[in-house]
């Protein structure tokens, strides 16, 4: 929930002069008890209540003091409003119990309680929690402000304007037709985008309220630093269309210019027998003024209707700019000014629904290694580089294509297949980008989807392109990949298996088996490797090669891996109690587990709680893990070694190990991969790699074990080469705990065959 941001400092330091519209005498309006204006503050932040009452508590509005009613949640406000009466203004937080609690409360006030007169001012701590345009229009929201901009004077001015609206609405409630016209006009105006459209709508709605033909002109005057510029025409109607747009000068129409200048000077509406000039107070440096020839004398009710309308329009002019800003923030990237992900999905939906779909292609453009560039040269440099990429894509690919920025360093290109050509797009990155006098060479990787081959929404097409991009990045940087239906099937299967794995783990479908490890000379068991298996409820066995990568990808491996380690440690303790005192338990550790910040704490906890002796526990890490970020690994392994646990490098020889790093790693054992054991008897290369690993282990003082030993000839050759340990089907398959104990007892009874 966004924090409140109306500090007392802002209230105390704001010393701007208050300037109010002159008031016409109004008919008596119903007010609260003792002649006060009742203001309800609905906000879950007590500081907002105190700062608001501090700002307004000692001030009179329209010669009446304020009385405050407090609610600290939307639910509490619902109950209070059933009984509270004569609430003039509600200051309502947009975000309370939920992000949209305020808007739901507005709906309840207007539709269920039928409170049409009360003025509602929405406030929010962050502009990102703004109401949608439809909500402002549909619920007759009087104003919308961020809390940070509501300094003391602006809060006073906003509440004063709302109270005036409330007073005048109550005063003319007998004339329901006029009130309905004003409300309808105001809400219709809020549906217009842009100041010029809004201004033209103002002239049309004034004419509708008065029941006359539109005939007039609306201008804006900007006064930066207190120096006012010429009047600028933003909308005309009727006979005044001849003025066009641009600056309004006395030479063009002296009567209009004079009347507007007088109204701006007096900052109030001026009614003449044949004309009316209306004042709309804008932001501090800008005001709006309208000159109208209604064609008849306006009565008191007409004038009061216009007063109410003008107060709404004054707020509306500010809101139009706010809504326009919010629209741009919601649909366009603020750095590159390109459409963002949300806008791209809208464009994709429109494309999918039209004939352009048949020949349209969407490409995601991911800048390779941009994060490294950002870190090395700074975020400001990185931002300039992103703008340069956006500019080149737009200028070189042509205006007929849609270029968007959908993520940090990911752009998209949408258009016909011939134009969205991966070769053409990648060629754009062959020329370096010149940033701040420095040439930067970038490459990009593309993921593409042909919309004609895609079924689904724009968001689905974007997901498919992202799948293709990930495939391209996994295979080759600076390349491209097109999405195919088979990829979609593969992704859906992975998601299905991820859910099944999560459920299966919770239901106890996963279990641990143990494969004995053998001393080749004595042919006796010296340990076992704990291996994870999965059998589903229907009896189907799922291969570890299928489910372990998904467990790692989804993060499930953290919980599963801890369970495997604890299970293996418990089993080690039971084996020792059964008399197998010199038995080592090996447990595989995935890269995801190893990188987890609490892995070391988990290891210590497992050892302490199970009572397993650490000197008989061995953790196996893969060679690729050992070589990735070796400096961090060296530090981590040193901490693990302090627990007394030993370390083995699994699948040794399959990666590209650096011997200098291997010397620095505090490991105890190298494990020869089964592929090199198979080569001993099935390849012309023979035992060359296995022999090299054995010799390397001997030179570094490390133990060596061979896995995947399946026949006696392999075992004999390994033993002759000096390999002390082995595991494989020749000796024993992985087995459950009961079978393991039977096998160990049989080995102890009969000895090696």
C-alpha angles and dihedrals in degrees: 000000000000116000122249112257110192101112122193088233090066091051094048098043098048106099100160115144116256115235119186136186116257110254128232112216107270131207113259111279127202112258135174128280117305092016098290135138109243113219119186118206114201112185135126091221113085090201089063090055093049096044092047094050089044090054097045107021099094097039130096123219119199088351092302130103124234126251116201128216116193131210123171100196139024090249093054091047091053091057095043094049090057088068107021116095137194096024104169101185134017118202100201130188111223095211120048127123088358134012091260100034091116094053091048088053091051089053089051092049095049103034106028103030092033091219100161100158101056113098115230122206114189119211131186136181093223130033089226089072093063123143119251119258090251091056093053090049101041100045100044094241107189097205144346124210138164111239092236092063095048099094117167097274094042091048090049092047093047094049091044091054090048092049090049089052091048093047094048094044090053091045093057097035089116088067097062094166092062092046092051090051092052094048092046092048093049094048093046090051091054089061091063120094123218131021095265094053090045092050092050088049090053092059092047094048093048089055090048092051091050094041094237138114116275108262121157150061134261121207139180127218121198120204109184113180089002094294111118121215129209121294112267120207114229101164139015137182138186117350091357094068084093089075091066115187133310131060121355112222133181089244091065097046118349095186093055094046093047094048093048094048090051092050092048091049093051093037093218141093115275120204119200127179093258103019142035128205116199127202122213113187109219130180120320095277100037138053134180128219133184128202115202138181103201095180093233141056112272118231128216093268091050090052093048091048089053091049090056092043092049092052089053093045092050088057091041094056089057091044093050089059091045093049091047089052091047091048091053091046091049097048107025134058108245095214103047097022087227123133111277130222094279093052092044091056089053091051091047091051090052091047092048090053095051140061092264088076092078093069103023127117129188119208128188113209113204117188109228118237092351092146090061090051090049093050094045099045103025136256094274090057089045091053091052089050092052091050089050091052091048091050094049093048091051097044099041100040097048138244094273089074127074113233117190138171110226102170145004098295100357123103129178134214122201126185145090116335095248093057096040091064116155093214091052093047094048090049088063089069095054090084114069120244115242109223121175091336094312127108114227121191114211134179129196139206121216134210114190138188128189106223092209088065094046129093118196142039132323090262089054091051089052091051091051091051089050090052089053090048092053090050091050092049092049092052105036136346117230090029136097141234133196120221116246132190091246089060090054091051090049092051093048090049090052091050090048091050092047090057091044091050092050090050093043093052091050091050095048098251092136119082140171126244127188130222114199121236117217137212100230095209098049095026091222130129116261100170147331140240116234110227128189121232135180127207115178124222091264092056098258117144115220116208116242087229087066104041105032094064088050091049089052093046093049096042092242088120089077093065095032093049092051090050092050092049093050092045091051092047091050089050091049090055091050091048090053090049087052090058102266094123099158096051122127122206116210120200127187118232120199124219091247091056093045092053094049110113093228098046094107092049090049092051093050091047093050092050093046097045096045096040091227112161105243093215088068095047120090127188118208119210125179123250091242089057091049093054097045112091091346095183091060090043092052090055092046094048090051089056091048091050089057088066089060094246118135126228130222127188108225125209090018114189096031094092135049103264123189108225091209090059092043089059090053095048113095095225128146106199143029118211116209110223117244090241091067092045089055089050090061091077104014106047137065087229088063118181098343098117094037089050091049092052092048091050091046091052091049092050092049094044093246129141117241130210128183121214129201097038105166108165140033094248091061090048092050094049092048091049091049090051090055100257106151102192139037144168132195147108091297088072106024142331121234107282141185120256096265092051091045092057091047091049093048092048091049091050091050091049101045104020124213117335 
